[in-house]
């Protein structure tokens, strides 16, 4: 599944300012995406992985380097995360 941040609608007339703003937006978004063809370093956020049976797990590493996985609650088969666009708080 891929999610994509929508780009702003173009103005009726293109301007240098619009193109600079659009380029800045694309560069900023690209810098925070995960790449599949190189190493990725995560400074913040959570790495959530789906298991073969469809459950989601959060991967955590301790200061000692121990990895652990914690089950994540789902709503409509989507994990609840701080930035989950599919989750609406009750």
N, C-alpha and C positions, 0 to 999 in steps of 0.2 A: 504494500500500500504506500502510495506517495501522497504527501500533502504539499501544497504549494501556496505560498503567500501571494495573493492577487496583486498584480501591478496596477498602479493608478490608471484611470482612463485617460487617454491622450487628450490634450486640448484641441480646440478647433484648428488652431494654427501652431505649428511647432516652433519652439524658440530654443536658443542655446541654453537658457536657464532650465527649461523642462528636460532637455537631454542630459545636462549635468546632474540634475536631481535624480533622473531615472538611472543613470550610470552609477551614481553613488548608492542608490538603493540596491541595485543588482550586486554590486561589489560587497556591500555590507552583508547581504543575505548569503552570498556565496561563502563568505568567510566563516559563517557559523554552521554550515551544513556538514554532514558526515560524508567523507569521500570513500568510495569503495576500492579505489586503485592506489591507496597510500595509507600510511599510519594516521591515526586520529588521536588527539590528546584532548581529554575531557577535563576541564578545570572546574566546571560546575554543571549542575543538572544531574539527571539520573539515566542510567543505561537500563532500559527495560527490554526484555527479550521474551518472545512468545515460544512456548514449548510445543512439541508436536501435537499434543492433545488440545491446544488452544488456550491454555492458561498462560498468564503473564507473570514474569518474575523480575524483580529489581535486583540488579547485581551491585554489591557493595564490597569495597575493599577497606580493611582496617589499616591503622597506622603500621601494624606489624606485617602487612602484606597478605593477610588472610582474606580469601574471597568467600563470599556467602551470597545466597540467593533467598529473597523473601517474596512470597506470593503477593500479588497486587490485586486489589478489589476491582471488579469490572462492572460497567453499566452498559447494557446492550452490547455485550461482547467487546467492549473497548476498555482499556485500562484507565483508571482514574489517576490523572496526573495533574500537576499544578497548571499545565498549559493545554489540557485536553479540550479541543474544540467541540467534542461530542458530549461533554458532560455539563449538565445544567444542575446547579445545586438545588436541593429541595427547599 
